[in-house]
Amino acid sequence: MPLHAPVVDWFAEHARDLPWRRPEAGAWGVMVSEFMLQQTPVSRVLPVYEQWLARWPRPADLAAEAPGEAVRAWGRLGYPRRALRLHGAAAAITERHGGDVPSDHAQLLALPGIGEYTAAAVASFAYGQRHAVLDTNVRRVLARAVTGVQYPPNATTAAERKLARALLPDDEAEAARWAAASMELGALVCTAKNESCHRCPIAGRCAWRLAGKPAHDGPPRRGQTYAGTDRQVRGRLLAVLREQPGPVPQAALDQVWHEPVQRARALDGLVADGLVEPLADGLYRLPLG
């Protein structure tokens, strides 16, 4: 395909030196990075990733600890249910696969907390296999370069999956490089805002650019608000629980947010999600399992 060579060549010269791309990261390092990078920028992930791998260099090391410790170590990365899912995946890897992240795509997909994207990403980036890896960055590159629209749909469609599979190089190693290269292109050059077409290796054949960069005319793009939301309240409640080694009284949690109904709703949501365990006498703690 005419897109492959220039993008892969660009990647060879401009790829960021990220710890999960180094050989010593292994499949577990790749998996941890994929969980952390969902909806979270690289700059915020890097310090937490390094601390995580230093503490839990293998899945069995994480599985041996309480799930609440994963939530504590997750810090302020956001969407802390990912920490519980990663802990669950580590436990399953330890029980089912002798502590080694499986290379088989179907076995990856069968792990708790692993969806279509993560299974393909680990199989591709850790094991050099041929899979369509469709994150937001890749979807945006394909939407612009091939489909000729500014943004992909809000949710991944069957048409996008079909296109991504059709564009995969036949060679496994080349397909894995293409997956990483197209993702990096979307992260560094073909960004959601202020795209840098003058730095793009395929600008001369980009359908959206050649069409004059028509403005997005699909459904409104989803914004991510935070201030004043239940997400913010949940984050503040979890921050108090992470900072304390033992159970925390209700009174301490009541101080984090002024509105009692929203605060109670957020706390109930954390309990329902398994991120917080209620105890007797109005005490709360991170889950022990």
VEXSE-706894 format. One line per 10 residues: for each residue x, y, z of N, C-alpha, C. Coordinates in steps of 0.05 Angstrom, whole numbers, padded with zeros to 5 digits. Example, Ala and Ser with C-alpha at 12.3 -4.5 7.8 and 13.67 -1.06 7.14 Angstrom:
// residues 2
00264,-00114,00156,00246,-00090,00156,00264,-00066,00156  00257,-00045,00142,00273,-00021,00143,00258,00001,00157
//
This chain:
// residues 289
00017,-00024,00000,00000,00000,00000,00018,00025,00000  00010,00046,-00015,00027,00070,-00017,00030,00085,00010  00012,00080,00029,00014,00094,00055,00036,00081,00073  00040,00056,00070,00057,00042,00090,00085,00052,00091  00099,00051,00069,00128,00057,00070,00134,00085,00081  00121,00106,00071,00128,00133,00082,00122,00135,00112  00100,00123,00121,00093,00125,00150,00113,00109,00167  00120,00085,00158,00139,00069,00173,00166,00081,00173  00175,00093,00151,00200,00107,00149,00201,00131,00168  00179,00146,00168,00177,00169,00186,00179,00160,00215
00166,00138,00221,00166,00127,00249,00194,00119,00257  00209,00108,00239,00236,00099,00245,00254,00123,00253  00247,00146,00243,00263,00170,00249,00252,00187,00272  00225,00187,00276,00213,00205,00295,00199,00192,00319  00199,00166,00320,00185,00153,00343,00197,00162,00370  00180,00166,00389,00189,00173,00416,00202,00149,00429  00221,00154,00445,00234,00133,00461,00218,00129,00486  00199,00111,00486,00181,00106,00508,00188,00079,00521  00187,00077,00547,00196,00053,00561,00182,00028,00552  00157,00029,00545,00142,00005,00537,00149,-00003,00509
00164,00013,00494,00173,00005,00468,00201,-00009,00468  00213,-00009,00491,00240,-00021,00493,00237,-00051,00496  00257,-00066,00487,00255,-00095,00489,00251,-00105,00517  00264,-00092,00536,00263,-00102,00564,00235,-00098,00576  00218,-00083,00564,00190,-00079,00575,00175,-00106,00574  00179,-00122,00553,00165,-00147,00552,00135,-00143,00548  00121,-00165,00546,00092,-00164,00541,00077,-00152,00565  00087,-00157,00589,00073,-00146,00613,00076,-00115,00613  00099,-00105,00606,00103,-00076,00605,00085,-00064,00583  00082,-00077,00561,00064,-00067,00540,00035,-00067,00550
00027,-00089,00563,-00001,-00090,00573,-00006,-00068,00593  00012,-00064,00612,00009,-00043,00632,00006,-00016,00618  00023,-00010,00599,00021,00015,00585,-00005,00019,00571  -00015,-00002,00559,-00040,00000,00544,-00064,00006,00563  -00064,-00006,00586,-00085,00000,00605,-00083,00030,00614  -00058,00039,00620,-00055,00066,00630,-00060,00087,00610  -00054,00081,00584,-00055,00102,00564,-00083,00107,00553  -00103,00090,00561,-00130,00095,00552,-00141,00121,00564  -00146,00140,00547,-00157,00166,00554,-00138,00182,00573  -00112,00176,00572,-00093,00190,00589,-00068,00196,00574
-00058,00220,00574,-00034,00227,00558,-00009,00214,00569  00010,00211,00551,00036,00198,00557,00050,00212,00581  00049,00238,00581,00064,00253,00602,00054,00246,00630  00029,00240,00633,00018,00233,00659,00023,00203,00665  00025,00187,00645,00028,00158,00649,00057,00151,00657  00077,00165,00645,00105,00157,00648,00114,00153,00677  00110,00171,00696,00120,00167,00723,00105,00144,00737  00079,00141,00732,00064,00120,00745,00072,00093,00734  00076,00092,00708,00085,00067,00694,00111,00057,00706  00130,00076,00709,00157,00068,00719,00154,00057,00748
00139,00070,00764,00135,00061,00792,00121,00035,00793  00101,00031,00776,00086,00006,00775,00103,-00018,00768  00119,-00015,00747,00137,-00037,00738,00159,-00042,00758  00168,-00022,00772,00188,-00026,00792,00177,-00042,00816  00152,-00038,00822,00139,-00052,00844,00128,-00079,00836  00117,-00080,00812,00105,-00105,00802,00116,-00112,00775  00140,-00123,00773,00153,-00128,00748,00140,-00152,00732  00124,-00168,00746,00110,-00190,00732,00081,-00191,00741  00064,-00202,00725,00036,-00204,00733,00031,-00217,00760  00047,-00237,00766,00043,-00251,00792,00049,-00233,00816
00067,-00214,00812,00073,-00195,00834,00049,-00177,00840  00035,-00168,00820,00011,-00152,00824,-00011,-00170,00835  -00015,-00194,00824,-00037,-00211,00832,-00034,-00219,00862  -00010,-00219,00872,-00006,-00227,00900,-00015,-00205,00920  -00020,-00182,00910,-00028,-00160,00928,-00058,-00155,00926  -00069,-00141,00945,-00097,-00134,00945,-00104,-00115,00922  -00128,-00118,00910,-00135,-00100,00888,-00134,-00070,00897  -00139,-00065,00923,-00138,-00038,00932,-00110,-00025,00929  -00089,-00042,00930,-00062,-00031,00926,-00058,-00022,00897  -00071,-00035,00878,-00070,-00026,00850,-00084,00001,00847
-00107,00004,00861,-00121,00029,00860,-00104,00051,00873  -00090,00045,00895,-00073,00064,00908,-00050,00073,00890  -00038,00054,00877,-00015,00060,00860,-00023,00074,00834  -00048,00071,00827,-00058,00084,00803,-00057,00114,00805  -00059,00124,00830,-00056,00152,00834,-00078,00168,00820  -00070,00189,00806,-00090,00207,00794,-00090,00204,00763  -00086,00179,00754,-00088,00175,00725,-00116,00177,00715  -00135,00174,00732,-00163,00176,00724,-00174,00149,00716  -00201,00147,00715,-00215,00122,00708,-00202,00099,00723  -00204,00100,00750,-00189,00080,00766,-00199,00051,00764
-00223,00047,00751,-00231,00020,00747,-00211,00005,00730  -00196,00020,00714,-00175,00007,00698,-00155,-00007,00716  -00150,00004,00740,-00131,-00009,00758,-00142,-00036,00767  -00168,-00037,00774,-00180,-00062,00782,-00180,-00082,00759  -00185,-00073,00735,-00185,-00091,00712,-00156,-00102,00706  -00136,-00085,00710,-00109,-00094,00706,-00101,-00115,00727  -00110,-00110,00751,-00105,-00129,00773,-00119,-00156,00767  -00144,-00154,00757,-00158,-00179,00749,-00145,-00194,00727  -00134,-00179,00707,-00120,-00191,00685,-00094,-00205,00695  -00081,-00192,00714,-00056,-00203,00725,-00062,-00229,00740
-00084,-00229,00755,-00091,-00253,00769,-00098,-00276,00750  -00112,-00270,00729,-00119,-00290,00709,-00094,-00301,00694  -00076,-00283,00688,-00051,-00291,00675,-00035,-00310,00693  -00035,-00304,00718,-00020,-00320,00737,-00033,-00348,00740  -00060,-00348,00741,-00074,-00374,00745,-00075,-00391,00719  -00079,-00378,00696,-00084,-00393,00672,-00059,-00397,00655  -00040,-00379,00657,-00018,-00380,00638,00010,-00380,00652  00010,-00389,00676,00036,-00391,00690,00050,-00365,00695  00036,-00343,00694,00048,-00317,00699,00059,-00303,00675  00057,-00315,00651,00066,-00303,00627,00043,-00292,00610
00045,-00267,00601,00024,-00256,00585,00021,-00273,00559  -00002,-00284,00553,-00005,-00301,00530,-00001,-00286,00504  00010,-00300,00484,00014,-00287,00458,-00010,-00292,00439  -00027,-00312,00446,-00050,-00318,00429,-00071,-00297,00432  -00081,-00287,00410,-00100,-00265,00410,-00126,-00273,00425  -00136,-00297,00420,-00160,-00306,00433,-00157,-00308,00463  -00133,-00318,00472,-00128,-00320,00500,-00126,-00292,00513  -00114,-00273,00499,-00113,-00246,00509,-00142,-00235,00512  -00158,-00239,00492,-00185,-00229,00492,-00202,-00241,00514  -00195,-00265,00523,-00210,-00279,00544,-00202,-00270,00572
-00181,-00254,00574,-00173,-00244,00601,-00193,-00223,00610  -00199,-00221,00636,-00217,-00201,00646,-00205,-00173,00641  -00222,-00154,00633,-00213,-00127,00629,-00200,-00122,00603  -00197,-00142,00586,-00184,-00139,00560,-00205,-00138,00538  -00206,-00117,00523,-00225,-00114,00501,-00211,-00118,00475  -00226,-00112,00454,-00216,-00116,00426,-00191,-00100,00421  -00190,-00075,00429,-00167,-00059,00424,-00142,-00069,00439  -00145,-00073,00465,-00122,-00081,00481,-00110,-00107,00473  -00127,-00127,00466,-00117,-00153,00457,-00101,-00150,00432  -00111,-00134,00413,-00097,-00130,00388,-00071,-00114,00392
-00071,-00095,00410,-00048,-00079,00415,-00025,-00096,00428  -00032,-00112,00448,-00012,-00129,00461,-00001,-00149,00441  -00019,-00162,00426,-00010,-00182,00406,00009,-00170,00385  00002,-00145,00378,00018,-00132,00357,00044,-00120,00368  00042,-00104,00389,00066,-00089,00399,00085,-00107,00415  00074,-00127,00429,00091,-00144,00445,00101,-00169,00430  00085,-00179,00411,00091,-00204,00398,00094,-00201,00368  00092,-00177,00357,00096,-00173,00329,00077,-00186,00310  00052,-00189,00319,00032,-00203,00303,00016,-00183,00286  00001,-00195,00267,-00014,-00179,00248,-00043,-00175,00257
-00048,-00152,00268,-00075,-00145,00277,-00081,-00116,00272  -00106,-00110,00267,-00115,-00082,00264,-00117,-00070,00292  -00100,-00050,00298,-00100,-00037,00324,-00113,-00009,00320  -00137,-00007,00330,-00153,00017,00325,-00157,00034,00350  -00138,00051,00356,-00144,00071,00377,-00153,00097,00364  -00157,00117,00381,-00167,00143,00371,-00148,00155,00350  -00122,00153,00355,-00103,00165,00337,-00103,00151,00310  -00103,00125,00309,-00104,00110,00284,-00129,00116,00269  -00151,00116,00283,-00177,00121,00270,-00178,00148,00257  -00165,00168,00270,-00165,00195,00259,-00147,00196,00234
-00124,00182,00234,-00107,00181,00211,-00121,00169,00187  -00134,00146,00192,-00148,00133,00170,-00172,00149,00160  -00186,00162,00179,-00209,00178,00170,-00200,00201,00151  -00178,00213,00158,-00168,00235,00141,-00154,00226,00116  -00135,00208,00119,-00118,00200,00097,-00133,00184,00076  -00152,00167,00085,-00165,00148,00067,-00194,00156,00062  -00209,00162,00083,-00237,00167,00080,-00243,00196,00072  -00225,00214,00078,-00228,00242,00070,-00245,00259,00088  -00248,00251,00114,-00264,00266,00133,-00246,00275,00156  -00253,00296,00170,-00236,00307,00190,-00234,00289,00215
-00256,00277,00223,-00256,00261,00247,-00271,00235,00242  -00263,00214,00256,-00278,00188,00254,-00303,00190,00270  -00321,00171,00268,-00346,00171,00284,-00339,00169,00314  -00358,00176,00331,-00353,00175,00360,-00346,00147,00370  -00359,00127,00359,-00353,00099,00366,-00343,00084,00341  -00325,00066,00346,-00313,00050,00324,-00335,00035,00309  -00334,00036,00283,-00355,00024,00266,-00344,-00001,00252  -00362,-00017,00241,-00354,-00040,00226,-00339,-00032,00201  -00346,-00009,00189,-00332,00000,00165,-00303,00008,00172  -00299,00019,00195,-00271,00026,00203,-00255,00000,00207
-00266,-00019,00220,-00252,-00045,00224,-00245,-00058,00197  -00264,-00057,00179,-00260,-00069,00152,-00237,-00055,00138  -00237,-00028,00139,-00217,-00012,00126,-00189,-00018,00138  -00188,-00018,00165,-00163,-00023,00179,-00151,-00051,00171  -00169,-00071,00170,-00159,-00097,00162,-00150,-00098,00133  -00164,-00083,00116,-00156,-00083,00088,-00129,-00069,00084  -00122,-00050,00102,-00097,-00035,00099,-00073,-00049,00112  -00078,-00071,00126,-00056,-00085,00140,-00037,-00097,00120  -00011,-00092,00122,00009,-00107,00106,00006,-00137,00111  00013,-00152,00090,00011,-00181,00093,00032,-00193,00112
00056,-00181,00112,00077,-00191,00129,00071,-00183,00159  00074,-00202,00177,00067,-00197,00205,00084,-00175,00217  00110,-00176,00213,00128,-00156,00225,00122,-00128,00214  00117,-00127,00188,00110,-00101,00175,00084,-00091,00185  00064,-00109,00189,00038,-00101,00199,00041,-00089,00227  00058,-00101,00244,00062,-00091,00271,00075,-00064,00271  00094,-00060,00253,00107,-00033,00250,00087,-00013,00240  00070,-00020,00221,00050,-00002,00211,00031,00006,00233  00023,-00013,00250,00005,-00006,00272,00017,00014,00291  00042,00010,00298,00056,00029,00316,00061,00056,00303
00068,00055,00277,00075,00080,00263,00050,00097,00258  00028,00085,00250,00004,00101,00245,-00007,00112,00271  -00004,00098,00293,-00012,00108,00319,00005,00133,00327  00031,00131,00323,00048,00153,00330,00043,00177,00312  00037,00172,00287,00031,00194,00268,00007,00210,00278  -00014,00196,00288,-00037,00209,00298,-00032,00223,00324  -00013,00213,00340,-00007,00226,00366,00010,00251,00363  00028,00251,00343,00047,00273,00341,00042,00293,00319  00030,00284,00297,00027,00300,00273,-00002,00305,00266  -00016,00283,00261,-00044,00285,00253,-00062,00286,00277
-00059,00307,00293,-00072,00309,00319,-00101,00319,00315  -00117,00317,00337,-00145,00325,00336,-00147,00355,00330  -00129,00371,00341,-00128,00400,00336,-00101,00408,00326  -00100,00427,00309,-00075,00439,00299,-00057,00417,00286  -00069,00402,00267,-00054,00382,00253,-00030,00395,00238  -00008,00381,00237,00016,00392,00225,00021,00379,00198  00005,00386,00178,00007,00373,00152,00034,00377,00139  00048,00399,00145,00074,00404,00133,00095,00384,00143  00089,00370,00165,00107,00349,00175,00098,00321,00169  00075,00319,00156,00063,00292,00152,00076,00278,00128
00085,00253,00130,00097,00239,00108,00078,00231,00086  00052,00232,00091,00032,00225,00071,00013,00248,00064  00022,00272,00070,00005,00296,00064,-00003,00297,00035  00016,00289,00017,00011,00291,-00011,-00010,00272,-00022  -00017,00252,-00006,-00038,00233,-00014,-00060,00231,00006  -00062,00250,00024,-00084,00250,00044,-00110,00260,00031  -00130,00243,00032,-00156,00250,00019,-00169,00275,00031  -00167,00278,00057,-00179,00301,00070,-00165,00327,00062  -00139,00327,00061,-00123,00350,00054,-00128,00357,00024  -00128,00337,00007,-00132,00341,-00021,-00160,00352,-00028
-00179,00346,-00010,-00206,00356,-00013,-00210,00384,-00002  -00188,00396,00008,-00190,00423,00019,-00197,00424,00049  -00193,00401,00062,-00198,00399,00091,-00227,00408,00098  -00247,00394,00087,-00275,00401,00094,-00280,00397,00124  -00296,00416,00135,-00301,00415,00163,-00319,00391,00171  -00316,00383,00195,-00331,00360,00205,-00361,00366,00204  -00377,00348,00192,-00405,00353,00190,-00421,00329,00201  -00408,00312,00217,-00422,00290,00230,-00433,00298,00257  -00441,00278,00273,-00451,00283,00300,-00431,00299,00316  -00440,00316,00335,-00421,00331,00351,-00401,00313,00365
-00376,00322,00366,-00356,00306,00380,-00359,00309,00410  -00355,00287,00424,-00360,00286,00453,-00338,00301,00467  -00345,00320,00483,-00326,00334,00500,-00323,00319,00527  -00301,00324,00540,-00297,00312,00566,-00295,00333,00587  -00317,00337,00602,-00318,00356,00624,-00310,00342,00649  -00300,00357,00668,-00291,00346,00693,-00300,00362,00718  -00296,00388,00717,-00302,00405,00740,-00331,00403,00748  -00336,00396,00773,-00363,00395,00783,-00378,00369,00777  -00365,00351,00764,-00379,00326,00757,-00375,00305,00779  -00390,00283,00777,-00387,00261,00796,-00359,00250,00794
-00347,00251,00770,-00319,00241,00766,-00300,00256,00785  -00304,00283,00786,-00286,00298,00803,-00290,00291,00833  -00315,00287,00841,-00321,00280,00869,-00309,00253,00875  -00313,00233,00856,-00301,00207,00860,-00271,00208,00864  -00258,00225,00847,-00230,00228,00849,-00221,00239,00876  -00236,00258,00887,-00228,00269,00913,-00232,00249,00935  -00254,00233,00934,-00259,00213,00954,-00237,00192,00953  -00229,00183,00929,-00208,00163,00927,-00181,00174,00936  -00177,00199,00932,-00151,00211,00940,-00148,00209,00971  -00170,00213,00986,-00168,00211,01015,-00163,00182,01023
-00176,00163,01009,-00172,00135,01016,-00144,00125,01008  -00133,00135,00986,-00106,00127,00978,-00085,00136,00998  -00090,00159,01009,-00069,00171,01027,-00068,00159,01054  -00089,00143,01061,-00090,00131,01088,-00084,00101,01086  -00067,00090,01103,-00061,00061,01102,-00084,00044,01111  -00102,00055,01128,-00124,00039,01139,-00151,00051,01132  -00172,00041,01145,-00199,00051,01140,-00202,00081,01146  -00220,00093,01132,-00225,00122,01135,-00254,00127,01145  -00258,00144,01164,-00286,00149,01174,-00301,00166,01154  -00327,00162,01155,-00345,00178,01138,-00341,00207,01141
-00335,00216,01165,-00331,00245,01170,-00309,00256,01153  -00287,00241,01150,-00265,00250,01134,-00272,00253,01104  -00289,00234,01095,-00298,00235,01067,-00318,00258,01063  -00333,00265,01083,-00353,00286,01080,-00340,00313,01075  -00315,00316,01082,-00302,00342,01080,-00292,00348,01051  -00293,00328,01033,-00281,00332,01007,-00299,00346,00987  -00325,00347,00993,-00344,00359,00974,-00368,00371,00989  -00376,00395,00981,-00395,00410,00996,-00424,00400,00992  -00430,00387,00970,-00458,00380,00964,-00463,00351,00972  -00479,00347,00993,-00482,00320,01005,-00495,00300,00986
-00514,00308,00970,-00527,00288,00953,-00508,00278,00931  -00493,00296,00919,-00474,00288,00899,-00451,00272,00911  -00443,00280,00935,-00421,00265,00948,-00430,00237,00955  -00454,00234,00965,-00465,00207,00971,-00467,00190,00946  -00477,00202,00924,-00479,00188,00899,-00452,00178,00889  -00432,00196,00891,-00406,00188,00881,-00394,00166,00898  -00398,00167,00924,-00388,00146,00942,-00402,00119,00936  -00428,00121,00933,-00443,00096,00926,-00433,00084,00900  -00427,00102,00881,-00416,00092,00855,-00390,00078,00858  -00372,00089,00875,-00346,00076,00880,-00350,00049,00893
-00369,00047,00912,-00374,00021,00924,-00385,00001,00904  -00404,00010,00887,-00416,-00007,00867,-00395,-00017,00847  -00375,00000,00841,-00354,-00007,00822,-00333,-00025,00834  -00334,-00030,00860,-00314,-00046,00873,-00288,-00031,00880  -00289,-00005,00878,-00265,00011,00884,-00262,00018,00913  -00284,00016,00928,-00285,00022,00956,-00301,00001,00970  -00292,-00007,00994,-00307,-00026,01011,-00318,-00012,01036  -00344,-00013,01040,-00355,-00002,01065,-00352,-00022,01088  -00346,-00012,01111,-00342,-00028,01135,-00362,-00020,01156  -00362,-00033,01179,-00380,-00025,01201,-00372,00002,01212
-00390,00014,01226,-00385,00039,01241,-00378,00062,01222  -00388,00062,01197,-00384,00084,01179,-00356,00087,01169  -00341,00065,01167,-00313,00066,01157,-00312,00056,01129  -00293,00065,01113,-00289,00057,01085,-00259,00052,01081  -00253,00034,01061,-00226,00028,01055,-00224,00020,01025  -00200,00020,01015,-00195,00009,00988,-00199,-00022,00990  -00207,-00034,00968,-00215,-00063,00969,-00191,-00081,00975  -00197,-00101,00991,-00177,-00122,00997,-00181,-00147,00980  -00203,-00148,00965,-00207,-00171,00947,-00231,-00187,00955
//
